[in-house]
Amino acid sequence: MPSYDPNNIFAKILRGELPCYKVYEDDKALAFLDIMPRAPGHTLVLPKAPARNILDVPAADLAHVATVAQKIAKAAMTAFAADGITVQQFNEGAGGQVVFHLHVHVIPRKAGQPMKPPAAEKEKPEVLAEQARTLAAALAAG
Ligand code: 5GP
């Protein structure tokens, strides 16, 4: 497996070199909206420490990301009036991974509405900003 590339796009977001629509942050994890959402509220949860994917992440960092993904899933049920949540996580190109810093997708779902294909369409900045505010508020409300 190739080694971690510190210039991947999520590493740049983690360093604050590129912007994101942040929904949650603690000392070990960051969560922000996917700019090409497969459904409204599609969120990505990342460990802050460098890890390419599930094959090299320390178990404790993976467990923390899973804990944050669960918090976001619960908040997203309310924030987006979802009927369910799809959680996805891809590893290496053959496994569907495109950005090589570990991330978990948390995707709110409505009954009967299929997900868009990956990277189908960029969402409008004002829509993402409003959704990030809504989800962050639901998280803060517990
Ligand atoms: P994966 O590597 O698991 O296949 O997915 C990478 C995800 O990152 C895709 O869902 C894609 O829409 C998203 N993505 C790609 N570039 C950016 C970006 O610059 N910002 C954000 N927030 N998401 C991105």
Backbone and ligand atoms as CSV (ligand in chain L), in Angstrom:
chain,resi,resn,atom,element,x,y,z
A,1,MET,N,N,0.857,-1.201,0.000
A,1,MET,CA,C,0.000,0.000,0.000
A,1,MET,C,C,0.892,1.251,0.000
A,2,PRO,N,N,0.568,2.271,-0.797
A,2,PRO,CA,C,1.364,3.506,-0.773
A,2,PRO,C,C,1.316,4.162,0.615
A,3,SER,N,N,2.319,5.011,0.903
A,3,SER,CA,C,2.322,5.670,2.211
A,3,SER,C,C,1.385,6.888,2.178
A,4,TYR,N,N,1.103,7.424,3.351
A,4,TYR,CA,C,0.208,8.582,3.492
A,4,TYR,C,C,0.786,9.790,2.753
A,5,ASP,N,N,-0.064,10.443,1.964
A,5,ASP,CA,C,0.359,11.645,1.226
A,5,ASP,C,C,-0.152,12.881,1.972
A,6,PRO,N,N,0.741,13.665,2.597
A,6,PRO,CA,C,0.284,14.824,3.386
A,6,PRO,C,C,-0.308,15.945,2.541
A,7,ASN,N,N,-0.277,15.811,1.228
A,7,ASN,CA,C,-0.869,16.838,0.365
A,7,ASN,C,C,-2.243,16.455,-0.165
A,8,ASN,N,N,-2.835,15.387,0.383
A,8,ASN,CA,C,-4.201,15.069,-0.054
A,8,ASN,C,C,-5.156,16.177,0.411
A,9,ILE,N,N,-6.295,16.276,-0.274
A,9,ILE,CA,C,-7.189,17.428,-0.063
A,9,ILE,C,C,-7.732,17.498,1.367
A,10,PHE,N,N,-7.962,16.357,2.010
A,10,PHE,CA,C,-8.486,16.395,3.378
A,10,PHE,C,C,-7.379,16.796,4.372
A,11,ALA,N,N,-6.135,16.449,4.085
A,11,ALA,CA,C,-5.024,16.911,4.933
A,11,ALA,C,C,-4.954,18.434,4.874
A,12,LYS,N,N,-5.187,18.995,3.690
A,12,LYS,CA,C,-5.154,20.463,3.551
A,12,LYS,C,C,-6.307,21.100,4.324
A,13,ILE,N,N,-7.482,20.462,4.298
A,13,ILE,CA,C,-8.618,20.970,5.091
A,13,ILE,C,C,-8.271,20.892,6.579
A,14,LEU,N,N,-7.693,19.763,7.007
A,14,LEU,CA,C,-7.341,19.591,8.431
A,14,LEU,C,C,-6.327,20.642,8.884
A,15,ARG,N,N,-5.426,21.042,7.996
A,15,ARG,CA,C,-4.424,22.062,8.351
A,15,ARG,C,C,-4.975,23.482,8.222
A,16,GLY,N,N,-6.216,23.606,7.738
A,16,GLY,CA,C,-6.820,24.933,7.570
A,16,GLY,C,C,-6.361,25.635,6.302
A,17,GLU,N,N,-5.729,24.903,5.396
A,17,GLU,CA,C,-5.255,25.508,4.140
A,17,GLU,C,C,-6.383,25.601,3.106
A,18,LEU,N,N,-7.420,24.794,3.283
A,18,LEU,CA,C,-8.604,24.846,2.421
A,18,LEU,C,C,-9.830,24.909,3.335
A,19,PRO,N,N,-10.915,25.565,2.866
A,19,PRO,CA,C,-12.102,25.703,3.721
A,19,PRO,C,C,-12.956,24.431,3.738
A,20,CYS,N,N,-13.842,24.369,4.708
A,20,CYS,CA,C,-14.835,23.291,4.729
A,20,CYS,C,C,-16.081,23.800,5.442
A,21,TYR,N,N,-17.185,23.074,5.264
A,21,TYR,CA,C,-18.433,23.364,5.980
A,21,TYR,C,C,-18.442,22.466,7.212
A,22,LYS,N,N,-17.816,22.996,8.294
A,22,LYS,CA,C,-17.580,22.183,9.488
A,22,LYS,C,C,-18.874,21.937,10.259
A,23,VAL,N,N,-19.048,20.710,10.726
A,23,VAL,CA,C,-20.206,20.426,11.585
A,23,VAL,C,C,-19.786,20.007,12.996
A,24,TYR,N,N,-18.561,19.498,13.148
A,24,TYR,CA,C,-18.124,19.021,14.471
A,24,TYR,C,C,-16.598,18.989,14.505
A,25,GLU,N,N,-16.037,19.298,15.682
A,25,GLU,CA,C,-14.585,19.170,15.850
A,25,GLU,C,C,-14.289,18.851,17.309
A,26,ASP,N,N,-13.356,17.940,17.540
A,26,ASP,CA,C,-12.779,17.774,18.874
A,26,ASP,C,C,-11.274,17.584,18.686
A,27,ASP,N,N,-10.561,17.182,19.739
A,27,ASP,CA,C,-9.098,17.137,19.604
A,27,ASP,C,C,-8.616,16.021,18.675
A,28,LYS,N,N,-9.465,15.040,18.388
A,28,LYS,CA,C,-9.011,13.897,17.574
A,28,LYS,C,C,-9.758,13.713,16.254
A,29,ALA,N,N,-10.847,14.468,16.056
A,29,ALA,CA,C,-11.666,14.249,14.857
A,29,ALA,C,C,-12.245,15.550,14.332
A,30,LEU,N,N,-12.528,15.555,13.042
A,30,LEU,CA,C,-13.191,16.687,12.381
A,30,LEU,C,C,-14.274,16.107,11.473
A,31,ALA,N,N,-15.425,16.769,11.442
A,31,ALA,CA,C,-16.499,16.356,10.533
A,31,ALA,C,C,-16.967,17.566,9.744
A,32,PHE,N,N,-17.142,17.384,8.442
A,32,PHE,CA,C,-17.613,18.473,7.582
A,32,PHE,C,C,-18.469,17.885,6.473
A,33,LEU,N,N,-19.218,18.766,5.793
A,33,LEU,CA,C,-20.112,18.298,4.734
A,33,LEU,C,C,-19.334,17.940,3.480
A,34,ASP,N,N,-19.806,16.908,2.804
A,34,ASP,CA,C,-19.296,16.548,1.476
A,34,ASP,C,C,-19.816,17.583,0.485
A,35,ILE,N,N,-18.922,18.161,-0.319
A,35,ILE,CA,C,-19.375,19.226,-1.239
A,35,ILE,C,C,-20.116,18.667,-2.457
A,36,MET,N,N,-20.039,17.347,-2.650
A,36,MET,CA,C,-20.819,16.696,-3.724
A,36,MET,C,C,-21.682,15.610,-3.077
A,37,PRO,N,N,-22.682,16.050,-2.294
A,37,PRO,CA,C,-23.421,15.112,-1.445
A,37,PRO,C,C,-24.229,14.098,-2.245
A,38,ARG,N,N,-24.263,12.890,-1.721
A,38,ARG,CA,C,-25.100,11.852,-2.353
A,38,ARG,C,C,-26.546,11.976,-1.860
A,39,ALA,N,N,-26.739,12.742,-0.779
A,39,ALA,CA,C,-28.074,13.098,-0.267
A,39,ALA,C,C,-27.848,14.312,0.636
A,40,PRO,N,N,-28.883,15.137,0.876
A,40,PRO,CA,C,-28.704,16.318,1.720
A,40,PRO,C,C,-28.188,15.944,3.112
A,41,GLY,N,N,-27.146,16.669,3.557
A,41,GLY,CA,C,-26.577,16.415,4.878
A,41,GLY,C,C,-25.437,15.421,4.885
A,42,HIS,N,N,-25.041,14.944,3.726
A,42,HIS,CA,C,-23.923,13.971,3.597
A,42,HIS,C,C,-22.671,14.543,4.289
A,43,THR,N,N,-22.222,13.860,5.324
A,43,THR,CA,C,-21.122,14.342,6.172
A,43,THR,C,C,-19.958,13.362,6.139
A,44,LEU,N,N,-18.747,13.904,6.241
A,44,LEU,CA,C,-17.526,13.087,6.291
A,44,LEU,C,C,-16.886,13.253,7.667
A,45,VAL,N,N,-16.512,12.154,8.284
A,45,VAL,CA,C,-15.874,12.178,9.605
A,45,VAL,C,C,-14.448,11.655,9.461
A,46,LEU,N,N,-13.478,12.450,9.943
A,46,LEU,CA,C,-12.050,12.125,9.753
A,46,LEU,C,C,-11.320,12.106,11.093
A,47,PRO,N,N,-10.349,11.215,11.237
A,47,PRO,CA,C,-9.418,11.385,12.351
A,47,PRO,C,C,-8.475,12.537,12.013
A,48,LYS,N,N,-8.045,13.300,13.025
A,48,LYS,CA,C,-7.095,14.387,12.734
A,48,LYS,C,C,-5.708,13.833,12.429
A,49,ALA,N,N,-5.346,12.738,13.076
A,49,ALA,CA,C,-4.019,12.148,12.837
A,49,ALA,C,C,-3.979,11.547,11.435
A,50,PRO,N,N,-2.824,11.643,10.782
A,50,PRO,CA,C,-2.720,11.095,9.432
A,50,PRO,C,C,-3.003,9.586,9.404
A,51,ALA,N,N,-3.874,9.179,8.487
A,51,ALA,CA,C,-4.119,7.753,8.249
A,51,ALA,C,C,-4.668,7.664,6.839
A,52,ARG,N,N,-4.148,6.742,6.056
A,52,ARG,CA,C,-4.610,6.628,4.669
A,52,ARG,C,C,-6.020,6.032,4.623
A,53,ASN,N,N,-6.222,4.978,5.387
A,53,ASN,CA,C,-7.537,4.321,5.405
A,53,ASN,C,C,-7.573,3.287,6.535
A,54,ILE,N,N,-8.523,2.371,6.466
A,54,ILE,CA,C,-8.710,1.406,7.563
A,54,ILE,C,C,-7.500,0.479,7.721
A,55,LEU,N,N,-6.669,0.421,6.692
A,55,LEU,CA,C,-5.552,-0.526,6.713
A,55,LEU,C,C,-4.352,-0.019,7.518
A,56,ASP,N,N,-4.296,1.299,7.777
A,56,ASP,CA,C,-3.153,1.804,8.554
A,56,ASP,C,C,-3.567,2.639,9.777
A,57,VAL,N,N,-4.873,2.902,9.958
A,57,VAL,CA,C,-5.274,3.754,11.094
A,57,VAL,C,C,-5.108,2.991,12.419
A,58,PRO,N,N,-4.581,3.679,13.463
A,58,PRO,CA,C,-4.565,3.045,14.783
A,58,PRO,C,C,-6.001,2.753,15.249
A,59,ALA,N,N,-6.174,1.619,15.907
A,59,ALA,CA,C,-7.524,1.168,16.291
A,59,ALA,C,C,-8.253,2.218,17.137
A,60,ALA,N,N,-7.517,2.902,18.013
A,60,ALA,CA,C,-8.178,3.892,18.887
A,60,ALA,C,C,-8.717,5.069,18.066
A,61,ASP,N,N,-7.986,5.481,17.050
A,61,ASP,CA,C,-8.459,6.584,16.200
A,61,ASP,C,C,-9.698,6.155,15.413
A,62,LEU,N,N,-9.686,4.920,14.932
A,62,LEU,CA,C,-10.841,4.393,14.194
A,62,LEU,C,C,-12.063,4.334,15.113
A,63,ALA,N,N,-11.852,3.890,16.336
A,63,ALA,CA,C,-12.961,3.791,17.293
A,63,ALA,C,C,-13.529,5.179,17.584
A,64,HIS,N,N,-12.650,6.173,17.699
A,64,HIS,CA,C,-13.132,7.532,17.965
A,64,HIS,C,C,-13.932,8.060,16.770
A,65,VAL,N,N,-13.451,7.810,15.574
A,65,VAL,CA,C,-14.184,8.241,14.375
A,65,VAL,C,C,-15.567,7.571,14.344
A,66,ALA,N,N,-15.630,6.308,14.717
A,66,ALA,CA,C,-16.927,5.604,14.739
A,66,ALA,C,C,-17.868,6.239,15.768
A,67,THR,N,N,-17.313,6.641,16.909
A,67,THR,CA,C,-18.128,7.279,17.952
A,67,THR,C,C,-18.690,8.610,17.450
A,68,VAL,N,N,-17.834,9.384,16.767
A,68,VAL,CA,C,-18.288,10.674,16.226
A,68,VAL,C,C,-19.314,10.432,15.113
A,69,ALA,N,N,-19.077,9.436,14.275
A,69,ALA,CA,C,-20.029,9.127,13.192
A,69,ALA,C,C,-21.402,8.785,13.782
A,70,GLN,N,N,-21.412,8.077,14.905
A,70,GLN,CA,C,-22.694,7.744,15.547
A,70,GLN,C,C,-23.403,9.003,16.052
A,71,LYS,N,N,-22.645,9.912,16.677
A,71,LYS,CA,C,-23.235,11.186,17.150
A,71,LYS,C,C,-23.861,11.930,15.980
A,72,ILE,N,N,-23.133,11.987,14.878
A,72,ILE,CA,C,-23.616,12.727,13.713
A,72,ILE,C,C,-24.836,12.041,13.114
A,73,ALA,N,N,-24.811,10.723,13.055
A,73,ALA,CA,C,-25.968,9.985,12.532
A,73,ALA,C,C,-27.223,10.316,13.338
A,74,LYS,N,N,-27.098,10.314,14.664
A,74,LYS,CA,C,-28.269,10.595,15.511
A,74,LYS,C,C,-28.760,12.024,15.308
A,75,ALA,N,N,-27.819,12.980,15.274
A,75,ALA,CA,C,-28.208,14.386,15.086
A,75,ALA,C,C,-28.818,14.599,13.701
A,76,ALA,N,N,-28.290,13.891,12.694
A,76,ALA,CA,C,-28.776,14.068,11.319
A,76,ALA,C,C,-30.210,13.552,11.164
A,77,MET,N,N,-30.590,12.555,11.949
A,77,MET,CA,C,-31.977,12.054,11.885
A,77,MET,C,C,-32.953,13.195,12.163
A,78,THR,N,N,-32.603,14.028,13.159
A,78,THR,CA,C,-33.455,15.170,13.505
A,78,THR,C,C,-33.245,16.315,12.521
A,79,ALA,N,N,-31.975,16.673,12.310
A,79,ALA,CA,C,-31.667,17.879,11.532
A,79,ALA,C,C,-32.226,17.800,10.115
A,80,PHE,N,N,-32.222,16.612,9.535
A,80,PHE,CA,C,-32.656,16.468,8.136
A,80,PHE,C,C,-33.964,15.674,8.023
A,81,ALA,N,N,-34.650,15.492,9.148
A,81,ALA,CA,C,-35.896,14.706,9.161
A,81,ALA,C,C,-35.700,13.418,8.362
A,82,ALA,N,N,-34.598,12.722,8.675
A,82,ALA,CA,C,-34.247,11.515,7.910
A,82,ALA,C,C,-35.065,10.321,8.397
A,83,ASP,N,N,-35.209,9.346,7.493
A,83,ASP,CA,C,-35.859,8.079,7.852
A,83,ASP,C,C,-34.826,7.003,8.152
A,84,GLY,N,N,-33.574,7.268,7.756
A,84,GLY,CA,C,-32.497,6.305,7.988
A,84,GLY,C,C,-31.160,6.947,7.673
A,85,ILE,N,N,-30.093,6.195,7.918
A,85,ILE,CA,C,-28.727,6.709,7.699
A,85,ILE,C,C,-27.920,5.618,7.007
A,86,THR,N,N,-27.210,5.993,5.955
A,86,THR,CA,C,-26.256,5.073,5.333
A,86,THR,C,C,-24.850,5.486,5.767
A,87,VAL,N,N,-24.057,4.524,6.271
A,87,VAL,CA,C,-22.658,4.776,6.646
A,87,VAL,C,C,-21.785,3.989,5.672
A,88,GLN,N,N,-20.836,4.715,5.046
A,88,GLN,CA,C,-19.937,4.054,4.082
A,88,GLN,C,C,-18.495,4.426,4.394
A,89,GLN,N,N,-17.581,3.556,4.025
A,89,GLN,CA,C,-16.151,3.848,4.231
A,89,GLN,C,C,-15.375,2.998,3.229
A,90,PHE,N,N,-14.586,3.655,2.367
A,90,PHE,CA,C,-13.916,2.992,1.247
A,90,PHE,C,C,-12.397,2.946,1.464
A,91,ASN,N,N,-11.763,1.888,0.979
A,91,ASN,CA,C,-10.330,1.686,1.216
A,91,ASN,C,C,-9.579,1.287,-0.046
A,92,GLU,N,N,-8.626,2.155,-0.428
A,92,GLU,CA,C,-7.829,1.994,-1.653
A,92,GLU,C,C,-8.731,2.161,-2.892
A,93,GLY,N,N,-8.109,2.461,-3.997
A,93,GLY,CA,C,-8.847,2.694,-5.238
A,93,GLY,C,C,-9.770,1.527,-5.583
A,94,ALA,N,N,-9.273,0.331,-5.407
A,94,ALA,CA,C,-10.077,-0.848,-5.741
A,94,ALA,C,C,-11.298,-0.959,-4.834
A,95,GLY,N,N,-11.207,-0.345,-3.653
A,95,GLY,CA,C,-12.329,-0.365,-2.711
A,95,GLY,C,C,-13.229,0.859,-2.841
A,96,GLY,N,N,-12.952,1.718,-3.834
A,96,GLY,CA,C,-13.810,2.883,-4.058
A,96,GLY,C,C,-13.286,4.167,-3.439
A,97,GLN,N,N,-12.087,4.122,-2.821
A,97,GLN,CA,C,-11.549,5.327,-2.178
A,97,GLN,C,C,-10.965,6.271,-3.225
A,98,VAL,N,N,-11.285,7.567,-3.063
A,98,VAL,CA,C,-10.794,8.597,-3.998
A,98,VAL,C,C,-9.856,9.559,-3.275
A,99,VAL,N,N,-10.185,9.897,-2.025
A,99,VAL,CA,C,-9.335,10.797,-1.237
A,99,VAL,C,C,-8.668,9.961,-0.137
A,100,PHE,N,N,-7.330,10.056,-0.076
A,100,PHE,CA,C,-6.572,9.102,0.743
A,100,PHE,C,C,-6.179,9.644,2.111
A,101,HIS,N,N,-7.196,10.159,2.818
A,101,HIS,CA,C,-7.129,10.348,4.281
A,101,HIS,C,C,-8.411,9.692,4.788
A,102,LEU,N,N,-8.280,8.755,5.704
A,102,LEU,CA,C,-9.442,7.990,6.174
A,102,LEU,C,C,-10.649,8.883,6.445
A,103,HIS,N,N,-11.804,8.481,5.955
A,103,HIS,CA,C,-13.043,9.203,6.272
A,103,HIS,C,C,-14.218,8.242,6.223
A,104,VAL,N,N,-15.193,8.537,7.085
A,104,VAL,CA,C,-16.443,7.778,7.119
A,104,VAL,C,C,-17.548,8.683,6.593
A,105,HIS,N,N,-18.326,8.165,5.646
A,105,HIS,CA,C,-19.472,8.908,5.109
A,105,HIS,C,C,-20.699,8.624,5.984
A,106,VAL,N,N,-21.380,9.692,6.406
A,106,VAL,CA,C,-22.650,9.548,7.133
A,106,VAL,C,C,-23.706,10.240,6.271
A,107,ILE,N,N,-24.622,9.454,5.737
A,107,ILE,CA,C,-25.536,9.976,4.705
A,107,ILE,C,C,-26.997,9.819,5.163
A,108,PRO,N,N,-27.652,10.956,5.481
A,108,PRO,CA,C,-29.064,10.875,5.857
A,108,PRO,C,C,-29.903,10.403,4.660
A,109,ARG,N,N,-30.898,9.557,4.937
A,109,ARG,CA,C,-31.707,9.003,3.841
A,109,ARG,C,C,-33.193,9.222,4.102
A,110,LYS,N,N,-33.913,9.469,3.022
A,110,LYS,CA,C,-35.375,9.550,3.063
A,110,LYS,C,C,-35.918,8.297,2.398
A,111,ALA,N,N,-36.981,7.767,2.963
A,111,ALA,CA,C,-37.579,6.550,2.405
A,111,ALA,C,C,-37.914,6.761,0.927
A,112,GLY,N,N,-37.524,5.810,0.106
A,112,GLY,CA,C,-37.880,5.837,-1.314
A,112,GLY,C,C,-37.019,6.741,-2.173
A,113,GLN,N,N,-36.035,7.449,-1.556
A,113,GLN,CA,C,-35.182,8.349,-2.364
A,113,GLN,C,C,-33.795,7.743,-2.532
A,114,PRO,N,N,-33.451,7.331,-3.758
A,114,PRO,CA,C,-32.121,6.752,-3.968
A,114,PRO,C,C,-31.012,7.796,-3.773
A,115,MET,N,N,-29.817,7.347,-3.395
A,115,MET,CA,C,-28.669,8.258,-3.315
A,115,MET,C,C,-28.254,8.634,-4.736
A,116,LYS,N,N,-27.724,9.865,-4.875
A,116,LYS,CA,C,-27.095,10.248,-6.150
A,116,LYS,C,C,-25.810,9.440,-6.309
A,117,PRO,N,N,-25.311,9.297,-7.540
A,117,PRO,CA,C,-24.004,8.632,-7.699
A,117,PRO,C,C,-22.910,9.481,-7.042
A,118,PRO,N,N,-21.743,8.888,-6.711
A,118,PRO,CA,C,-20.648,9.670,-6.105
A,118,PRO,C,C,-20.217,10.814,-7.024
A,119,ALA,N,N,-19.910,11.953,-6.411
A,119,ALA,CA,C,-19.373,13.120,-7.123
A,119,ALA,C,C,-20.221,13.530,-8.322
A,120,ALA,N,N,-21.553,13.411,-8.200
A,120,ALA,CA,C,-22.446,13.706,-9.330
A,120,ALA,C,C,-22.592,15.212,-9.526
A,121,GLU,N,N,-22.688,15.953,-8.450
A,121,GLU,CA,C,-23.050,17.372,-8.552
A,121,GLU,C,C,-22.539,18.126,-7.327
A,122,LYS,N,N,-21.948,19.309,-7.555
A,122,LYS,CA,C,-21.489,20.152,-6.445
A,122,LYS,C,C,-22.691,20.904,-5.872
A,123,GLU,N,N,-22.879,20.842,-4.565
A,123,GLU,CA,C,-24.002,21.572,-3.934
A,123,GLU,C,C,-23.649,23.059,-3.838
A,124,LYS,N,N,-24.693,23.914,-3.830
A,124,LYS,CA,C,-24.479,25.370,-3.741
A,124,LYS,C,C,-23.889,25.726,-2.374
A,125,PRO,N,N,-22.930,26.676,-2.336
A,125,PRO,CA,C,-22.308,27.066,-1.074
A,125,PRO,C,C,-23.311,27.486,-0.005
A,126,GLU,N,N,-24.353,28.244,-0.406
A,126,GLU,CA,C,-25.305,28.726,0.604
A,126,GLU,C,C,-26.130,27.578,1.189
A,127,VAL,N,N,-26.388,26.559,0.378
A,127,VAL,CA,C,-27.128,25.384,0.875
A,127,VAL,C,C,-26.251,24.622,1.869
A,128,LEU,N,N,-24.984,24.419,1.514
A,128,LEU,CA,C,-24.063,23.698,2.408
A,128,LEU,C,C,-23.870,24.459,3.720
A,129,ALA,N,N,-23.741,25.783,3.625
A,129,ALA,CA,C,-23.535,26.591,4.831
A,129,ALA,C,C,-24.734,26.450,5.774
A,130,GLU,N,N,-25.931,26.504,5.223
A,130,GLU,CA,C,-27.149,26.391,6.041
A,130,GLU,C,C,-27.266,24.979,6.648
A,131,GLN,N,N,-26.956,23.955,5.836
A,131,GLN,CA,C,-27.043,22.575,6.348
A,131,GLN,C,C,-26.006,22.337,7.452
A,132,ALA,N,N,-24.814,22.904,7.293
A,132,ALA,CA,C,-23.779,22.740,8.327
A,132,ALA,C,C,-24.235,23.385,9.628
A,133,ARG,N,N,-24.847,24.575,9.519
A,133,ARG,CA,C,-25.368,25.257,10.720
A,133,ARG,C,C,-26.446,24.415,11.387
A,134,THR,N,N,-27.352,23.874,10.586
A,134,THR,CA,C,-28.470,23.076,11.120
A,134,THR,C,C,-27.950,21.830,11.841
A,135,LEU,N,N,-26.990,21.151,11.221
A,135,LEU,CA,C,-26.469,19.912,11.817
A,135,LEU,C,C,-25.642,20.219,13.066
A,136,ALA,N,N,-24.832,21.273,13.010
A,136,ALA,CA,C,-24.039,21.661,14.185
A,136,ALA,C,C,-24.964,22.003,15.351
A,137,ALA,N,N,-26.070,22.686,15.066
A,137,ALA,CA,C,-27.020,23.048,16.123
A,137,ALA,C,C,-27.666,21.788,16.713
A,138,ALA,N,N,-28.015,20.828,15.870
A,138,ALA,CA,C,-28.618,19.576,16.363
A,138,ALA,C,C,-27.614,18.813,17.227
A,139,LEU,N,N,-26.349,18.851,16.843
A,139,LEU,CA,C,-25.295,18.182,17.634
A,139,LEU,C,C,-25.145,18.862,19.005
A,140,ALA,N,N,-25.142,20.184,18.978
A,140,ALA,CA,C,-24.976,20.943,20.227
A,140,ALA,C,C,-26.159,20.704,21.166
A,141,ALA,N,N,-27.349,20.505,20.576
A,141,ALA,CA,C,-28.546,20.273,21.399
A,141,ALA,C,C,-28.524,18.881,22.023
A,142,GLY,N,N,-27.615,18.016,21.518
A,142,GLY,CA,C,-27.464,16.675,22.075
A,142,GLY,C,C,-28.526,15.741,21.559
L,1,5GP,P1,P,-14.128,8.465,-1.109
L,1,5GP,O1,O,-12.648,8.716,-1.080
L,1,5GP,O2,O,-14.648,7.781,0.125
L,1,5GP,O3,O,-14.561,7.714,-2.352
L,1,5GP,O4,O,-14.911,9.824,-1.183
L,1,5GP,C1,C,-14.332,11.085,-1.206
L,1,5GP,C2,C,-15.472,12.069,-0.987
L,1,5GP,O5,O,-14.906,13.350,-0.869
L,1,5GP,C3,C,-16.495,12.127,-2.124
L,1,5GP,O6,O,-17.774,11.860,-1.589
L,1,5GP,C4,C,-16.383,13.560,-2.660
L,1,5GP,O7,O,-17.624,14.093,-3.024
L,1,5GP,C5,C,-15.773,14.289,-1.482
L,1,5GP,N1,N,-14.927,15.423,-1.820
L,1,5GP,C6,C,-14.022,15.519,-2.826
L,1,5GP,N2,N,-13.383,16.703,-2.789
L,1,5GP,C7,C,-13.883,17.367,-1.709
L,1,5GP,C8,C,-13.603,18.656,-1.136
L,1,5GP,O8,O,-12.771,19.422,-1.603
L,1,5GP,N3,N,-14.317,18.997,-0.023
L,1,5GP,C9,C,-15.256,18.170,0.528
L,1,5GP,N4,N,-15.889,18.597,1.623
L,1,5GP,N5,N,-15.545,16.964,0.001
L,1,5GP,C10,C,-14.859,16.567,-1.095
